[in-house]
Amino acid sequence: MPYIFTILKLMKESYSYEQLEDKRVHCSTCAQRCFILPEKFGFCSVRKNIDGKLYALNYGKVISKSIDPIEKKPLFHFLPGTTSLSFASVGCNLRCGNCQNWQISQTVKSDRTMLEAGDEMMPEEIVNSALKNSCPSISYTYTEPTIFLEFALDVMKISHRRNIKNVWVSNGFMTDETLDLIIPYLDAINVDIKSFDDNFYGKYCGAKVGPVLENCKRLKKSGAWIEITTLIIPELSDNEEMLEKIAKFIFEELGSDTPWHLSAFSGAASWKMRGIPDTTADKIHRAYDIGKKAGLKYVYAGNMPGDMRENTYCPHCGELNIERSGYNIKRLDKKGKCRNCGEDLGLIIR
């Protein structure tokens, strides 16, 4: 599909949409599935109908780029102890009030000049940057990678050919069409399951939980490594019955070896929830116990440096095998197996 150069930006025709009568288009990139009139934008505000064709206006524009510990994604069982070249383009297909990257994910919806923000980079440059910095993986993160699908996929194809792993950090609200495109090149993904309640998703995220759950199941079946994150927001997503449902879903549909990360909410850093108190350690510990009671082998307390619940213990004998403090880790395992009993710890290692 063609590139379009302008003085200010590089655009690319969308990889997943349908042309309709009267120059309308139907986007099938994410589960919002927007119908877009000529010269109008989709929900994400980065896709625009230009004369009956849908274009991604954020193609080749890097709003954030860094070298991160893979544990920051968070991924605790995929290439532990390594770094990942991480980048994003502006925009998001949700509108979560708790978003902590709202300046780059949400602002574009009210300020279209954000489409010009960031550094212009081509896919080959992203991959070369990962190689130059000895990063064994590239992470598509900070905003939702589904909304920069065209850019992400072009990077993924080159990365795959050059033996660099591809990692998505996602809200999971994409379509089957998008999964068809990325799964052949996707090595690992962390998906947010924000709640098990459509009312929560509708009110606070502008989405539905159903597509997220179905996508998690398909991603697991695809062979990509998957880990799940749930943000525990006081009074909104800390209901124990709801958390039990998430834990049961992970156990029954994704498997007991699928890690579940429980993150603490910070009101001061959020987009529209600054009046909500921060999550207490007690609430995280209760959620942790719910996950373990459900039969999950690996449940992790997030945003709580020094908490023993950040560590990886053998699910068979209980031996400490990976000790974590923030993003610093100390590996004690023996090539992915328990140092005490030899149990497989479900680690993807180099």
C-alpha positions as CSV (number, residue, x, y, z in Angstrom):
1,M,0.0,0.0,0.0
2,P,1.3,3.4,-0.9
3,Y,3.2,5.9,1.3
4,I,2.0,9.6,1.1
5,F,4.6,12.2,1.9
6,T,3.6,15.7,2.9
7,I,5.8,18.5,4.3
8,L,4.7,17.7,7.8
9,K,4.1,13.9,8.0
10,L,4.3,10.5,6.5
11,M,1.0,8.6,6.2
12,K,0.2,5.1,5.1
13,E,-3.0,3.6,3.8
14,S,-4.6,1.4,6.5
15,Y,-4.0,-2.3,6.3
16,S,-7.5,-3.3,7.5
17,Y,-10.6,-1.5,6.2
18,E,-13.5,-1.7,3.7
19,Q,-14.5,1.0,1.2
20,L,-18.2,1.8,1.2
21,E,-20.6,3.8,-0.9
22,D,-20.4,7.6,-0.9
23,K,-16.7,7.4,0.0
24,R,-17.4,6.1,3.5
25,V,-15.0,3.6,5.0
26,H,-15.4,0.8,7.7
27,C,-12.2,0.4,9.8
28,S,-11.5,-3.1,11.0
29,T,-8.3,-2.4,12.8
30,C,-9.7,-2.4,16.3
31,A,-12.9,-3.6,17.9
32,Q,-14.4,-0.1,17.8
33,R,-15.0,-0.9,14.1
34,C,-15.6,2.7,13.2
35,F,-17.7,3.8,10.2
36,I,-15.9,7.0,9.0
37,L,-17.3,9.6,6.7
38,P,-15.0,11.4,4.2
39,E,-12.5,13.8,5.8
40,K,-13.4,12.5,9.3
41,F,-11.4,10.6,11.9
42,G,-12.0,7.3,13.7
43,F,-12.3,7.0,17.5
44,C,-8.6,6.8,17.8
45,S,-8.1,10.1,16.0
46,V,-5.1,8.8,14.1
47,R,-7.0,7.2,11.2
48,K,-8.6,9.6,8.7
49,N,-10.9,9.0,5.7
50,I,-9.2,10.9,2.8
51,D,-11.3,10.9,-0.3
52,G,-12.7,7.4,0.4
53,K,-9.4,5.8,1.5
54,L,-8.4,5.2,5.1
55,Y,-5.0,6.4,6.2
56,A,-2.9,6.0,9.3
57,L,-1.6,9.5,10.1
58,N,0.8,8.3,12.8
59,Y,2.9,6.1,10.5
60,G,6.6,6.6,11.0
61,K,6.1,9.1,13.9
62,V,7.8,8.0,17.1
63,I,6.4,9.9,20.1
64,S,8.3,7.9,22.7
65,K,11.3,5.6,22.4
66,S,13.5,4.1,25.1
67,I,15.5,1.0,26.1
68,D,13.6,-0.7,29.0
69,P,14.0,-3.8,31.1
70,I,11.6,-6.4,29.7
71,E,10.2,-6.6,33.3
72,K,8.8,-3.1,32.8
73,K,6.2,-4.3,30.2
74,P,5.6,-6.2,32.5
75,L,6.8,-9.6,31.3
76,F,8.4,-11.7,34.0
77,H,8.7,-15.0,32.1
78,F,9.8,-13.8,28.7
79,L,13.6,-13.2,28.3
80,P,14.0,-12.3,32.0
81,G,16.8,-9.9,32.7
82,T,17.1,-8.6,29.2
83,T,16.4,-5.1,27.7
84,S,13.8,-4.3,25.0
85,L,13.9,-1.4,22.5
86,S,10.5,0.2,23.2
87,F,8.6,2.7,21.2
88,A,5.1,4.2,20.4
89,S,3.2,6.5,18.2
90,V,0.4,8.8,19.4
91,G,-3.2,7.7,20.0
92,C,-5.3,5.0,21.6
93,N,-8.5,3.2,20.8
94,L,-9.7,3.4,24.4
95,R,-10.3,6.4,26.7
96,C,-9.3,5.1,30.1
97,G,-9.7,7.6,32.8
98,N,-6.8,6.0,34.7
99,C,-4.3,6.3,31.8
100,Q,-0.9,7.4,33.0
101,N,0.4,8.0,29.5
102,W,-2.5,10.2,28.6
103,Q,-0.3,13.0,27.2
104,I,0.6,10.8,24.3
105,S,-2.4,8.4,24.1
106,Q,-5.3,10.8,24.6
107,T,-4.3,14.4,23.8
108,V,-4.5,13.8,20.0
109,K,-8.2,13.4,20.3
110,S,-8.6,17.1,21.2
111,D,-5.4,18.4,19.6
112,R,-4.7,17.1,16.2
113,T,-1.4,18.9,16.0
114,M,-0.1,16.0,18.2
115,L,-0.1,14.0,14.9
116,E,3.0,16.0,14.0
117,A,4.8,15.4,17.3
118,G,7.7,13.0,17.7
119,D,10.6,11.9,15.6
120,E,10.2,10.6,12.1
121,M,11.7,7.1,11.8
122,M,11.3,4.3,9.3
123,P,10.9,0.6,10.3
124,E,14.4,-0.3,9.3
125,E,15.7,2.4,11.7
126,I,13.8,1.0,14.6
127,V,15.3,-2.5,14.1
128,N,18.8,-1.1,13.6
129,S,18.4,0.8,16.9
130,A,17.6,-2.5,18.6
131,L,20.5,-4.2,17.1
132,K,22.9,-1.4,17.9
133,N,21.8,-1.5,21.6
134,S,22.0,-5.3,21.8
135,C,18.3,-5.6,22.6
136,P,16.9,-9.1,21.9
137,S,13.4,-7.8,21.5
138,I,11.4,-4.8,20.4
139,S,8.3,-3.7,22.4
140,Y,5.4,-1.9,20.9
141,T,4.2,-0.1,24.0
142,Y,3.4,3.2,25.9
143,T,0.3,3.7,23.8
144,E,-1.8,1.0,22.2
145,P,0.1,-0.7,19.3
146,T,-3.1,-1.6,17.6
147,I,-3.6,2.0,16.6
148,F,-0.1,2.1,15.0
149,L,-0.6,-1.3,13.4
150,E,0.8,-0.4,10.0
151,F,4.0,1.0,11.5
152,A,4.3,-1.8,14.1
153,L,3.7,-4.6,11.5
154,D,6.3,-3.2,9.1
155,V,8.8,-3.2,12.0
156,M,7.8,-6.7,13.1
157,K,8.4,-8.2,9.7
158,I,11.9,-6.8,9.6
159,S,12.6,-7.7,13.2
160,H,11.4,-11.3,12.6
161,R,13.7,-11.7,9.7
162,R,16.6,-10.5,11.8
163,N,15.9,-12.7,14.8
164,I,14.7,-10.0,17.1
165,K,11.6,-10.9,19.2
166,N,8.4,-8.8,18.9
167,V,6.5,-7.9,22.1
168,W,3.2,-6.1,22.3
169,V,1.8,-4.4,25.5
170,S,-1.8,-4.1,24.7
171,N,-5.3,-3.4,25.9
172,G,-6.4,-6.4,23.8
173,F,-9.2,-4.5,22.0
174,M,-8.2,-5.4,18.4
175,T,-10.0,-7.4,15.7
176,D,-9.5,-10.8,14.3
177,E,-8.2,-9.1,11.1
178,T,-5.5,-7.4,13.1
179,L,-4.6,-10.7,14.9
180,D,-4.3,-12.4,11.5
181,L,-1.7,-9.8,10.5
182,I,0.4,-9.8,13.6
183,I,0.3,-13.3,15.0
184,P,2.9,-14.7,12.5
185,Y,5.4,-12.2,13.8
186,L,4.4,-11.9,17.5
187,D,6.5,-13.6,20.2
188,A,5.0,-12.3,23.4
189,I,2.2,-10.0,24.6
190,N,1.0,-8.5,27.9
191,V,-2.7,-7.9,27.8
192,D,-4.7,-5.7,30.2
193,I,-7.8,-7.3,31.6
194,K,-9.1,-4.2,33.3
195,S,-12.3,-5.7,34.7
196,F,-14.7,-8.5,34.1
197,D,-17.6,-6.1,33.8
198,D,-18.9,-4.5,30.6
199,N,-20.3,-1.5,32.7
200,F,-16.7,-0.7,33.9
201,Y,-15.3,-1.0,30.3
202,G,-18.1,1.1,28.9
203,K,-18.0,3.9,31.5
204,Y,-14.3,4.2,32.1
205,C,-12.7,2.9,28.9
206,G,-15.2,3.3,26.1
207,A,-15.0,-0.4,25.2
208,K,-16.3,-3.8,26.0
209,V,-14.6,-6.7,27.8
210,G,-15.8,-9.5,25.4
211,P,-13.4,-8.9,22.6
212,V,-10.5,-8.6,25.0
213,L,-11.3,-12.0,26.5
214,E,-11.7,-13.7,23.1
215,N,-8.5,-12.2,21.9
216,C,-6.6,-13.5,24.9
217,K,-7.9,-17.0,24.1
218,R,-6.8,-16.8,20.5
219,L,-3.4,-15.3,21.4
220,K,-2.8,-18.2,23.8
221,K,-3.7,-20.8,21.2
222,S,-1.4,-19.0,18.7
223,G,1.6,-20.0,20.7
224,A,2.6,-16.4,21.5
225,W,3.7,-16.1,25.1
226,I,1.0,-14.2,27.1
227,E,0.9,-12.5,30.5
228,I,-2.0,-10.7,32.0
229,T,-2.2,-7.4,33.9
230,T,-5.0,-6.1,36.0
231,L,-4.9,-2.6,37.5
232,I,-6.5,-2.6,41.0
233,I,-8.3,0.8,41.3
234,P,-10.0,1.4,44.7
235,E,-13.8,1.1,44.6
236,L,-13.7,0.6,40.8
237,S,-11.8,-2.6,40.0
238,D,-11.0,-4.0,43.4
239,N,-14.2,-6.1,43.8
240,E,-13.1,-9.5,45.0
241,E,-15.9,-11.3,43.2
242,M,-14.8,-9.7,40.0
243,L,-11.2,-10.5,40.6
244,E,-12.2,-14.1,41.2
245,K,-13.8,-14.2,37.8
246,I,-10.6,-12.9,36.1
247,A,-8.5,-15.4,38.0
248,K,-10.9,-18.2,36.9
249,F,-10.8,-17.1,33.3
250,I,-7.0,-17.1,33.3
251,F,-6.9,-20.5,34.9
252,E,-9.5,-22.2,32.7
253,E,-8.9,-20.4,29.3
254,L,-5.2,-19.4,29.3
255,G,-3.7,-22.0,31.7
256,S,-2.4,-22.1,35.2
257,D,1.1,-21.2,34.0
258,T,0.0,-17.8,32.6
259,P,1.4,-15.1,34.9
260,W,-1.1,-12.5,36.4
261,H,0.3,-9.1,37.3
262,L,-1.6,-7.0,39.8
263,S,-0.7,-3.4,39.5
264,A,-1.3,-0.6,42.1
265,F,-3.1,2.5,40.9
266,S,-1.7,6.0,41.4
267,G,-4.3,8.8,41.3
268,A,-1.8,11.6,41.0
269,A,-0.4,10.3,37.7
270,S,-3.8,9.4,36.1
271,W,-5.7,11.3,33.4
272,K,-9.1,11.8,35.0
273,M,-9.0,9.9,38.3
274,R,-6.8,12.1,40.4
275,G,-9.3,12.2,43.2
276,I,-9.2,8.4,43.7
277,P,-6.8,7.2,46.5
278,D,-3.8,5.1,45.6
279,T,-4.1,1.3,45.9
280,T,-3.0,0.0,49.3
281,A,-0.7,-3.0,49.7
282,D,-3.5,-4.8,51.4
283,K,-5.7,-4.7,48.3
284,I,-2.9,-6.0,46.2
285,H,-2.2,-8.8,48.6
286,R,-5.9,-9.8,48.7
287,A,-5.9,-10.0,44.9
288,Y,-2.7,-12.0,45.0
289,D,-4.3,-14.5,47.4
290,I,-7.4,-14.8,45.0
291,G,-5.1,-15.7,42.1
292,K,-3.2,-18.3,44.1
293,K,-6.4,-19.8,45.4
294,A,-7.7,-20.1,41.9
295,G,-4.8,-22.3,41.0
296,L,-2.5,-19.8,39.2
297,K,1.1,-20.7,39.5
298,Y,2.5,-17.3,39.0
299,V,0.8,-14.2,40.5
300,Y,2.8,-11.0,40.9
301,A,2.3,-7.9,43.0
302,G,3.1,-4.9,40.7
303,N,4.4,-1.4,41.6
304,M,5.6,-2.6,45.0
305,P,9.4,-2.9,44.9
306,G,10.8,-5.2,47.6
307,D,7.5,-7.1,48.1
308,M,8.2,-10.8,48.1
309,R,5.2,-11.3,45.9
310,E,7.2,-9.9,43.0
311,N,9.5,-12.9,43.1
312,T,9.2,-16.2,41.1
313,Y,8.8,-19.2,43.3
314,C,8.7,-22.8,42.2
315,P,5.0,-23.9,42.0
316,H,6.0,-27.4,43.1
317,C,8.4,-27.0,46.0
318,G,8.2,-23.2,46.8
319,E,11.9,-22.5,46.2
320,L,12.8,-18.9,45.4
321,N,14.1,-18.9,41.8
322,I,14.0,-15.2,40.6
323,E,14.3,-12.4,43.1
324,R,13.0,-9.0,42.0
325,S,13.3,-5.5,43.3
326,G,11.7,-3.0,40.9
327,Y,13.3,-3.8,37.6
328,N,16.4,-5.4,39.1
329,I,16.4,-9.2,39.1
330,K,18.6,-11.9,40.5
331,R,18.2,-15.2,38.7
332,L,18.8,-18.3,40.8
333,D,17.0,-20.8,38.4
334,K,18.9,-23.4,36.4
335,K,18.2,-22.7,32.7
336,G,14.5,-22.1,33.4
337,K,14.1,-25.0,35.9
338,C,13.8,-24.9,39.6
339,R,17.2,-24.9,41.3
340,N,15.9,-27.2,44.0
341,C,13.6,-29.7,42.4
342,G,14.0,-29.2,38.6
343,E,10.4,-28.1,38.0
344,D,9.9,-26.3,34.7
345,L,9.2,-22.6,35.6
346,G,7.6,-21.6,32.3
347,L,10.4,-19.2,31.3
348,I,11.1,-18.2,27.7
349,I,14.9,-17.8,27.8
350,R,17.7,-17.2,25.3
